[in-house]
Amino acid sequence: MQKKTEAERQAALKAERLAAKLRANLQRRKAQHRARREGAADDTDGLPAAGRQDKTTD
């Protein structure tokens, strides 16, 4: 049986991490799509969308 080099192990770990992130992103996008289809508001994890802010200065 052939041993993997450290670079090959690191590449395999990176591929696993990327695959996990891709699955999580896909699940999040599916949930957003279902929420939009049902008419519910989106739950965002990031920054809120930039909207108009009325600032009053006197």
N, C-alpha and C positions, 0 to 999 in steps of 0.2 A: 504494500500500500504506500502511496506516495504522500509525503507530508507537504502541506501547503506552506508557502513562504509567508512571512509577516505581511508583505504587500497584498498578497492574495486574500489573507484573512481580513485585512482592513477594507479591501474592496468589497468583500462579501458582507461585512457589517454595514458598510455605507449603503449598499444596495438594499439591505433589509430595512434600514432606517428610512430610506427614500420610499420604499414600498409602503411602509406603515403610514408615512405622511400622506402619500397619495390616497390610500384607503380612507384616512380620516377626512381629507379634503372632499373626497367623493361623497362620503356620508353627510358631511355638512351641507354640500350643495344640494343633495337630494332632499334633505330636511327643509332647506330654504325653498326649494321648488314646491314641495308639498304644502308649505305654509302659504305661499303665494297663491297656489291653486285653490286653497280653502279660504282665502281671504284674510288670513291672520297676519299680524305684523311680524317682521323679521326680528329675530334676536341677534344682535351683532355683538361680537366680542371685541372688535377694534374700535377705532375712533368713530364717533357719529358723523354722519354726512354733514358737510358744511352747508349751513343754511344761513338765511339772513338773520343777523342779530341787530336788533334795534338798540343802539347805545344813545342814551340821553346825557348830554353834558350841559351843565348850566354855568 
